Amino acid sequence: MDAADLLNAVEQALQCGKPVPAEAARWLLQGLASYRAGADLEEALLLRGETGQRSVRYRQAKATRDTHLRRACRLLNAPRPWNRTEELLSEIKNYASAGWDIDYQRGAPRTDDPLRAELFAAFSAGIPLPRSAMGLHKIVSR
């Protein structure tokens, strides 16, 4: 398991009130020892990407964003995958200009609009959304 998997294992165990798996506990203890010795916490827990790689935080944010974009795309009724992608891109642009600021200020989208809820979650991931239909299609077609 890599650091992201181990972090998820610790989080899931703690949320469920279950024991932390042994491998994850060892990783966490070693990381905390490095942190106490003066290392940055992300570095100590091996959460920084190696040179040329994205950090665990970025990869998790991207996975969250992409999951919500796929869910949003499935809510659309266009007849073909490419048409759904184009419709979703239009919805993203509209939401960025007219809905995101309102929902962000409110702290949540309206509860009666599942598409808006998925877009809110995708925007809330904290990383940019694709601006082109092709970039979006690469995500939603996985």
C-alpha positions in Angstrom: 0.0 0.0 0.0 1.2 3.5 -0.7 0.8 6.5 1.7 -2.6 7.5 0.3 -3.9 3.9 0.9 -2.5 3.9 4.4 -3.9 7.3 5.2 -7.3 6.1 4.0 -7.1 2.9 6.1 -6.3 4.9 9.2 -9.2 7.3 8.5 -11.7 4.5 7.8 -10.7 2.6 10.9 -11.1 5.7 13.1 -14.4 6.6 11.6 -15.8 3.2 12.2 -14.3 2.8 15.7 -12.3 -0.2 14.5 -8.6 -0.9 15.2 -6.1 0.6 12.8 -4.6 -2.1 10.6 -1.1 -3.1 11.6 0.6 -1.9 8.5 -1.1 1.5 8.7 -0.3 1.8 12.4 3.4 1.2 11.7 3.4 3.8 8.9 1.7 6.3 11.1 4.1 5.7 14.0 7.2 6.0 11.8 5.8 9.2 10.3 5.1 10.7 13.7 8.6 9.8 14.8 10.0 11.6 11.7 7.7 14.6 12.4 8.9 14.8 16.0 12.5 14.7 14.7 11.7 17.9 12.7 10.3 16.8 9.4 7.4 18.5 7.8 4.2 16.4 8.5 3.5 15.7 4.8 7.1 14.7 4.3 7.1 12.6 7.4 4.0 10.7 6.3 5.3 10.3 2.8 2.3 12.3 1.5 4.4 14.6 -0.8 4.8 13.3 -4.3 8.2 12.5 -5.4 9.9 14.8 -7.8 7.7 15.1 -10.9 4.7 13.5 -9.1 1.6 15.2 -7.6 1.0 15.2 -3.9 -1.3 12.7 -2.2 -3.6 15.7 -1.4 -3.8 16.7 -5.0 -4.4 13.1 -6.2 -7.2 12.7 -3.7 -8.8 16.0 -4.7 -8.6 15.0 -8.3 -10.2 11.6 -7.6 -13.0 13.4 -5.7 -13.6 15.9 -8.5 -13.6 13.3 -11.2 -16.1 11.1 -9.3 -18.5 13.9 -9.0 -18.1 14.9 -12.6 -18.9 11.3 -13.7 -22.0 11.3 -11.4 -23.1 14.6 -12.9 -22.6 13.3 -16.4 -24.8 10.2 -15.6 -27.6 12.6 -14.6 -27.8 14.1 -18.1 -30.2 12.7 -20.7 -28.3 13.4 -24.0 -28.4 10.4 -26.4 -24.6 9.8 -26.8 -21.6 10.0 -24.5 -20.1 12.9 -26.4 -23.4 14.8 -26.3 -23.5 14.3 -22.5 -20.0 15.6 -22.3 -20.9 18.8 -24.2 -24.0 19.3 -22.1 -22.0 18.8 -18.9 -19.4 21.3 -20.1 -22.2 23.8 -20.7 -23.7 23.1 -17.2 -20.2 23.6 -15.6 -19.8 26.9 -17.4 -23.2 28.1 -16.3 -22.7 26.9 -12.7 -19.3 28.6 -12.6 -20.8 31.9 -13.7 -24.1 31.8 -11.9 -24.3 29.1 -9.2 -21.0 28.4 -7.6 -20.6 31.7 -5.7 -24.1 31.5 -4.3 -23.8 27.9 -3.2 -20.3 28.5 -1.8 -21.6 31.5 0.3 -24.5 29.3 1.5 -22.2 26.4 2.2 -24.2 23.9 0.1 -26.4 23.8 -3.0 -30.1 23.5 -3.1 -31.2 20.0 -2.1 -33.7 19.6 -4.9 -31.2 19.6 -7.7 -28.9 16.5 -7.9 -26.9 17.9 -10.8 -26.1 21.1 -8.9 -25.1 19.0 -5.9 -22.6 17.0 -8.0 -21.2 20.2 -9.5 -20.9 21.8 -6.1 -19.0 18.7 -4.9 -16.7 18.8 -8.0 -16.0 22.5 -7.5 -15.4 22.0 -3.8 -12.6 19.5 -4.5 -10.5 22.6 -4.8 -8.7 21.9 -8.1 -9.7 23.4 -11.5 -12.3 21.7 -13.7 -11.5 20.9 -17.3 -12.3 23.8 -19.7 -12.5 21.8 -22.9 -15.0 19.1 -24.0 -12.1 16.7 -24.8 -10.5 17.2 -21.3 -13.9 16.6 -19.7 -14.7 13.6 -21.9 -11.4 11.9 -20.8 -12.6 12.1 -17.2 -16.3 11.2 -17.6 -15.7 8.3 -20.1 -13.6 6.3 -17.6 
